[in-house]
């Protein structure tokens, strides 16, 4: 994706020791629509607004597993090949080309941003949700190296990660050791008590990572993937009922009366059951709507849309505590001024728009539009930009700012327009030089543009710069050039000679005068004497 240039004054580069390569925290929330992010008072007025917000950010494929594969690889779904959340249909009769197994079979673990950064000297850590199907011991289509035995699915650490704390079925894989975290066993619901909530536990682990890297001289990359505000996630007890009565937005497209102009998969949906009316097929024990509501027939009601909206806002309150605690920990350990924090969602959500009950994976704006914020050194605070960005840009931006290079992919670095030389991870000096001048906003899809180090710029030229030079040479070749005085005189002589030759061609007078026009090599078109 491309965008217009952004204008900002570059920050001055002061003399002194070169700073270390930056740290990165990429926070991925689950099913957070952009309109819920806008309504969340805690996030809109909290720490996240200290950075830059892109108001036109989109998920290319608005579904959990394909979207997260795009974040990890910087590629669209048609390239990375992960197109669904499940590997096979429920009856195993159809391939759905999704889940963590598909990611593994496609050899994508060695093509992730984490794998590239780890090779460049970074500590790479994942905390929370990885890919759908990971660690699921009930998966009948388990990969060959994950036999269907208790614990074997839950202990494998994918390539590229040096610190691993991924959620699995009923627990957590802590660097190859499965730990049960369910309230009543590994297959039951998790705790929601304060301090035991999954979001709170992620916050504790993230703070430990930051503290472990204090003064270590080794940068880190943390991908922190929380379940909030997914419909199955419950807020911490301290935030329960904090948004009672919240209602999902009722825009013009909400529960439309006439969908005849819509595609078949939309037009055939019945209207949502009105507020206070139990939808057909919803068991009486699941109504009124409350957590957890597992019966799919209950989703076709305005009550369920409001329930998801209300619980989502409450879950964001819990997440906001995690975010503020992480920022505080970075500041206390002297890492905040050298850390970039990304906050995105894997996809949006529709909650009754166009009559569609709770869900995603449609091309409507409710599903594809997501929040996208960045804060870090040199990033202007509190700015909202209209430029078009997406999940595919995250990996390219991180590897570019880290000096690990930008491999061919669909994402574009937000820190560069392509004409700036990229630092090599193998060269700490070049990486530090590139990082020194990060400032304000650059051009293209840019939020930060590194200064151009002259030594690196002379040694390396981007493909885009090469293309510009070729186009410039072609334009010069086609452009009319002003003629010099000497060229004009030569043209007049040649024109006069051509006129004389035309008048006397083949005549005896020229032959008698002995004009040896052969010496002129036919420039004026006179026939040679005697021929």
C-alpha positions in Angstrom: 0.0 0.0 0.0 1.2 3.5 -0.8 0.4 6.9 0.7 1.2 10.5 0.3 4.1 12.1 2.0 3.9 13.1 5.6 5.4 16.4 6.8 7.4 16.7 10.0 10.6 18.3 11.0 13.4 15.8 11.7 14.8 15.6 15.1 18.3 16.9 15.7 21.0 14.3 16.0 23.2 15.1 18.9 26.8 14.1 19.2 27.6 11.3 21.6 27.7 7.6 22.0 25.4 5.7 19.5 22.3 4.2 21.2 21.5 0.6 21.2 19.2 -1.0 18.6 15.6 -0.5 19.6 13.2 -2.9 21.4 9.8 -3.7 20.0 6.5 -4.6 21.6 3.8 -5.7 19.2 0.4 -6.0 21.0 -2.3 -7.9 19.1 -5.8 -7.8 20.5 -8.5 -10.3 19.5 -11.5 -9.1 17.5 -11.2 -5.5 18.5 -13.2 -3.4 16.0 -12.0 0.1 15.4 -15.3 1.6 16.5 -15.0 -0.2 19.9 -11.5 1.2 20.2 -12.8 4.7 19.6 -15.5 4.3 22.3 -13.2 2.8 24.9 -12.5 5.7 27.3 -9.7 3.8 28.9 -7.6 3.3 25.8 -8.6 6.6 24.0 -7.6 8.7 27.1 -4.8 6.5 28.4 -1.2 5.8 27.4 -1.9 4.7 23.9 -2.8 8.1 22.7 0.8 9.3 23.5 1.7 7.9 20.1 0.6 8.0 16.5 -2.7 6.6 15.4 -3.5 5.6 11.8 -7.2 6.0 11.3 -7.3 4.1 8.0 -5.8 0.8 9.0 -7.1 -2.5 7.7 -6.8 -6.2 8.1 -6.3 -7.7 4.6 -8.0 -11.0 5.7 -10.3 -10.3 8.7 -10.0 -13.7 10.4 -7.8 -14.7 13.3 -5.3 -17.2 11.9 -4.8 -15.6 8.4 -4.4 -12.2 10.0 -1.8 -13.3 12.5 0.1 -15.1 9.8 0.1 -11.8 7.9 1.6 -10.0 11.0 4.3 -12.7 11.4 5.3 -12.9 7.7 4.3 -9.6 6.2 2.5 -11.4 3.4 -1.1 -11.5 2.2 -3.1 -14.7 2.7 -2.8 -15.7 -1.0 1.0 -15.8 -0.5 1.4 -17.3 2.9 -1.4 -19.8 2.2 -3.1 -19.8 5.6 -6.8 -19.0 4.7 -8.8 -20.3 7.6 -8.8 -20.9 11.3 -9.2 -24.7 11.0 -7.1 -27.2 9.0 -10.1 -29.4 8.0 -13.8 -29.3 8.3 -15.4 -30.7 11.4 -16.1 -34.0 9.7 -12.6 -34.1 8.2 -14.1 -34.2 4.7 -12.7 -30.9 3.4 -9.4 -29.1 3.6 -9.8 -25.6 4.9 -6.2 -24.6 4.5 -5.8 -23.0 7.9 -4.6 -23.3 11.5 -1.1 -23.6 12.9 -0.6 -26.9 11.1 -1.0 -25.2 7.7 1.5 -22.5 8.8 4.0 -25.2 9.8 3.5 -27.3 6.6 4.1 -24.2 4.5 7.5 -23.7 6.1 6.6 -20.3 7.3 8.2 -20.5 10.8 11.6 -19.7 9.2 10.1 -16.7 7.4 8.7 -14.7 10.3 9.9 -11.4 11.7 10.8 -13.3 14.9 13.1 -15.7 13.1 14.8 -12.8 11.3 15.3 -10.8 14.5 16.6 -13.7 16.5 19.3 -14.3 13.8 20.1 -10.6 14.2 20.8 -10.9 17.9 17.4 -10.1 19.4 15.6 -11.9 22.2 12.3 -12.9 20.7 9.4 -13.6 23.0 5.7 -14.5 22.4 3.2 -14.2 25.2 -0.5 -15.2 24.8 -2.3 -16.4 21.7 -0.1 -17.8 18.8 -2.1 -19.3 15.9 -5.5 -21.1 16.0 -5.0 -24.9 16.6 -1.7 -24.5 18.4 -1.6 -26.7 21.5 -5.0 -28.2 20.9 -4.8 -31.8 22.1 -8.3 -32.4 20.7 -7.2 -31.6 17.1 -7.8 -34.8 15.0 -5.6 -33.5 12.3 -2.5 -32.9 14.3 0.9 -32.4 12.5 3.1 -35.4 12.3 5.6 -34.1 14.9 2.7 -33.5 17.3 1.1 -36.9 17.9 -2.3 -36.9 19.5 -1.0 -37.6 23.0 -1.5 -35.6 26.2 1.0 -32.7 26.4 2.8 -33.3 23.1 0.8 -30.6 21.4 1.5 -28.2 24.2 5.2 -28.3 24.5 6.6 -27.6 21.0 8.3 -24.2 20.6 8.2 -22.9 17.0 11.3 -21.8 15.2 12.5 -18.2 15.8 11.4 -17.8 19.4 13.9 -17.7 22.3 11.3 -17.0 25.0 7.9 -18.8 24.6 4.8 -18.4 26.8 1.9 -19.4 24.4 -1.6 -20.3 25.5 -2.5 -23.8 24.7 -5.6 -25.9 25.4 -6.3 -25.4 29.1 -2.9 -23.9 30.0 0.4 -22.3 28.9 3.5 -23.6 27.2 6.3 -21.9 29.2 9.4 -22.6 27.1 8.5 -26.2 26.4 6.9 -26.9 29.8 3.1 -27.2 29.9 1.4 -25.5 32.9 -2.2 -26.0 33.7 -4.1 -22.7 34.4 -7.7 -23.7 34.3 -9.9 -23.0 37.3 -11.2 -26.5 37.7 -8.6 -28.4 35.5 -6.9 -28.0 32.2 -10.1 -28.2 30.2 -12.2 -25.8 32.3 -12.6 -22.0 32.3 -9.7 -19.8 33.4 -9.6 -17.6 36.4 -11.1 -14.1 36.4 -10.0 -13.1 39.9 -7.8 -10.1 40.1 -4.2 -11.1 39.6 -5.2 -14.5 38.2 -6.9 -13.2 35.0 -5.1 -14.2 31.8 -4.5 -10.6 30.9 -3.0 -9.9 34.4 -0.7 -12.9 34.0 0.5 -11.6 30.6 1.3 -8.3 32.3 3.4 -10.0 34.9 5.4 -12.0 32.3 5.9 -8.9 30.2 7.3 -7.0 33.1 9.7 -9.8 33.9 11.0 -9.8 30.4 11.7 -6.0 30.6 13.4 -6.4 33.9 15.6 -9.2 32.6 16.9 -7.0 29.8 17.7 -4.0 31.9 21.3 -3.1 31.1 21.8 -6.4 29.3 22.8 -4.7 26.0 20.6 -7.2 24.1 17.4 -5.8 22.5 14.2 -7.7 22.6 11.1 -8.2 20.4 7.9 -9.1 22.3 4.7 -10.1 20.6 2.0 -9.9 23.2 -1.3 -11.3 22.0 -4.2 -11.0 24.4 -7.7 -12.6 24.0 -9.4 -9.3 24.9 -12.1 -8.4 23.7 -13.1 -11.7 22.1 -16.6 -12.9 23.0 -15.2 -15.8 25.0 -13.0 -13.6 27.2 -14.3 -12.4 30.5 -13.0 -9.2 32.2 -11.2 -9.3 35.4 -13.5 -9.2 38.5 -12.5 -5.7 39.3 -13.9 -4.5 35.9 -17.0 -6.7 35.8 -20.2 -4.5 35.3 -18.1 -1.4 34.7 -20.0 -0.8 31.5 -23.4 -2.2 32.3 -26.0 -1.0 29.8 -23.5 -0.3 27.0 -25.2 -0.8 23.6 -23.6 -1.8 20.3 -23.7 1.1 17.8 -27.0 1.3 15.8 -25.8 2.8 12.5 -27.8 2.9 9.3 -26.7 -0.6 8.4 -27.6 -2.1 11.7 -30.3 -4.8 11.3 -31.4 -3.5 7.9 -35.0 -3.9 6.8 -34.2 -4.6 3.2 -31.1 -6.5 2.1 -32.2 -7.4 -1.4 -29.2 -5.5 -2.8 -26.7 -7.5 -0.8 -24.9 -10.8 -1.8 -26.7 -14.0 -1.1 -24.8 -14.9 2.1 -26.1 -11.6 3.5 -29.5 -11.4 2.0 -30.6 -14.8 3.3 -30.1 -13.8 6.9 -33.2 -13.1 8.9 -33.4 -9.9 11.0 -31.9 -10.0 14.4 -34.3 -10.6 17.3 -35.4 -7.4 18.9 -34.1 -6.3 22.3 -35.7 -8.5 25.0 -36.9 -11.2 22.6 -35.3 -14.7 22.7 -34.1 -15.6 19.2 -35.5 -18.8 17.6 -33.5 -21.9 18.5 -31.8 -20.3 21.5 -32.3 -22.6 24.5 -34.2 -21.0 27.4 -31.3 -21.7 29.8 -29.0 -19.5 27.6 -31.4 -16.5 27.7 -31.1 -13.8 29.0 -27.7 -13.6 27.4 -24.8 -14.0 29.9 -21.3 -15.3 29.9 -20.6 -17.8 28.5 -23.1 -18.1 25.7 -22.0 -21.0 23.5 -25.2 -21.7 21.5 -24.9 -20.2 18.0 -28.6 -19.6 17.7 -28.4 -17.1 20.5 -26.1 -14.8 18.5 -28.9 -13.6 16.2 -30.2 -11.1 18.6 -29.7 -7.5 19.5 -29.2 -8.7 23.1 -26.2 -10.7 22.1 -24.7 -7.8 20.2 -25.0 -5.6 23.2 -23.6 -8.3 25.4 -20.5 -8.6 23.3 -20.1 -4.9 23.2 -20.5 -4.5 26.9 -18.1 -7.3 27.9 -15.6 -6.1 25.3 -15.4 -2.6 26.8 -15.0 -4.2 30.3 -12.2 -6.4 29.0 -10.4 -3.4 27.5 -10.3 -1.9 31.0 -8.4 -4.9 32.1 -6.1 -4.7 29.2 -5.5 -1.0 29.8 -4.0 -1.9 33.2 -1.6 -4.3 31.4 -0.6 -1.6 28.9 0.0 1.1 31.5 1.9 -1.3 33.7 4.1 -2.3 30.8 4.9 1.4 29.9 5.7 2.1 33.6 8.0 -0.9 33.7 9.8 0.2 30.5 10.3 3.6 32.0 11.5 2.4 35.4 14.1 0.1 33.7 15.3 2.8 31.3 14.0 1.2 28.1 11.0 3.3 27.3 13.0 5.8 25.2 14.4 3.0 23.1 11.2 0.9 22.6 8.5 1.0 19.9 5.1 -0.2 20.9 2.6 -1.2 18.3 -1.1 -1.8 19.2 -3.3 -3.5 16.6 -6.2 -5.9 16.3 -6.2 -9.1 14.1 -9.6 -8.1 12.6 -12.7 -6.1 13.2 -16.2 -7.5 13.9 -19.8 -7.1 12.8 -22.5 -7.1 15.5 -25.7 -6.9 13.5 -24.6 -4.6 10.6 -26.4 -5.7 7.4 -28.4 -8.2 9.5 -25.3 -10.3 10.1 -25.1 -11.6 13.6 -21.9 -11.7 15.6 -19.0 -12.6 13.2 -16.2 -11.5 10.9 -14.5 -12.5 7.6 -16.6 -10.4 5.3 -15.4 -7.4 3.2 -17.5 -4.9 5.0 -15.7 -2.1 6.7 -16.9 -3.3 10.2 -14.7 -6.4 9.7 -11.6 -5.0 8.0 -11.1 -1.7 9.8 -8.9 -2.0 12.8 -7.1 0.2 15.4 -3.4 0.8 14.6 -1.2 2.9 17.0 2.5 3.3 17.4 4.5 5.0 20.1 8.2 5.2 20.6 11.3 7.4 20.3 10.8 10.3 17.9 7.1 9.5 17.2 4.9 12.6 17.4 2.4 12.4 20.3 -1.3 12.4 19.9 -1.4 12.7 16.1 -4.0 11.0 13.9 -3.0 10.3 10.3 -5.3 9.3 7.4 -2.8 7.2 5.5 -3.6 3.7 4.4 -1.7 1.0 6.4 -2.3 -2.6 7.3 -1.2 -5.6 9.3 1.3 -6.6 6.5 3.3 -3.5 7.2 4.2 -4.4 10.8 6.9 -7.0 10.1 8.6 -5.0 7.5 8.6 -1.9 9.7 10.1 -3.8 12.7 12.9 -5.5 10.8 13.7 -2.3 9.0 14.0 -0.3 12.2 16.0 -3.1 13.8 18.5 -3.0 10.9 17.7 -6.5 10.0 16.8 -5.6 6.4 13.5 -5.8 4.6 13.0 -9.1 2.6 10.6 -9.2 -0.4 7.1 -9.2 1.0 3.8 -7.3 0.6 4.3 -5.1 3.6 6.1 -1.7 3.4 8.3 -0.2 6.1 6.6 2.7 7.8 10.0 4.1 8.7 11.2 4.4 5.1 10.0 5.2 1.7 12.6 2.8 0.1 15.2 5.3 -0.9 17.0 5.3 2.4 19.8 2.7 2.9 18.9 -0.1 5.2 21.3 -1.0 8.0 22.6 -4.6 8.3 21.9 -6.5 11.5 25.4 -7.9 11.2 26.8 -4.4 11.5 26.0 -2.9 14.9 27.6 0.4 13.8 25.4 0.7 10.7 22.3 -0.3 12.6 23.0 2.3 15.4 23.7 5.0 12.8 20.4 4.2 11.0 18.6 4.3 14.4 20.2 7.6 15.5 18.3 9.8 13.2 14.8 8.3 13.6 12.5 11.3 13.8 9.0 12.6 13.3 7.4 11.5 10.1 9.0 10.7 6.8 7.4 10.0 3.4 5.4 7.3 1.9 3.9 4.9 4.4 6.1 6.5 7.1 5.8 7.3 10.7 9.5 7.5 11.3 12.3 8.0 8.9 15.9 7.2 9.8 18.6 9.6 8.8 20.7 8.5 5.9 24.2 7.6 6.9 26.5 8.7 4.1 28.8 5.7 4.4 25.9 3.3 4.1 24.2 5.4 1.4 27.2 5.3 -0.9 27.6 1.5 -0.4 23.9 0.6 -0.9 21.2 1.9 -3.2 17.7 0.8 -3.1 15.8 -0.6 -6.0 13.5 2.4 -6.0 16.4 4.8 -6.4 17.7 2.7 -9.3 14.3 2.9 -11.0 14.2 6.6 -10.6 17.7 7.0 -12.2 16.6 4.9 -15.2 13.5 6.9 -15.6 15.4 10.1 -15.4 17.9 9.0 -18.1 15.0 7.9 -20.4 13.2 11.2 -19.9 16.4 13.1 -20.8 16.9 11.1 -23.9 13.3 11.9 -25.1 13.4 15.6 -24.1 14.1 18.1 -27.0 17.5 19.7 -26.5 18.3 23.3 -27.4 20.6 23.5 -30.4 23.9 25.3 -30.2 25.0 28.1 -32.6 27.4 25.8 -34.3 24.8 23.2 -34.8 22.4 25.8 -36.3 25.1 27.0 -38.7 25.9 23.5 -39.8 22.2 22.9 -40.4 21.9 26.1 -42.5 24.9 24.9 -44.7 23.4 21.5 -45.1 20.1 22.9 -46.0 21.6 25.2 -48.7 23.6 22.3 -50.1 20.5 20.2 -50.4 18.8 22.9 -52.2 21.6 23.3 -54.7 21.8 19.6 -55.2 18.1 19.4 -55.9 18.4 22.1 -58.5 21.4 20.8 -60.4 21.2 17.0 -59.9 22.3 15.2 -63.1 23.2 18.6 -64.8 26.3 19.1 -67.0 27.2 22.4 -65.3 28.2 20.7 -62.0 30.3 18.1 -63.9 32.1 20.8 -65.9 32.9 22.8 -62.7 34.5 19.7 -61.3 32.6 19.6 -58.1 34.0 16.6 -56.2 30.9 16.0 -54.2 32.1 12.5 -53.3 34.3 14.0 -50.7 31.2 15.1 -48.9 30.2 11.5 -48.6 26.8 12.3 -50.0 25.7 14.6 -47.2 24.0 17.0 -49.7 22.7 14.3 -51.9 24.6 15.3 -55.1 25.3 12.4 -57.6 28.9 11.6 -58.1 30.4 12.9 -61.4 30.5 10.3 -64.2 27.9 8.1 -62.6 
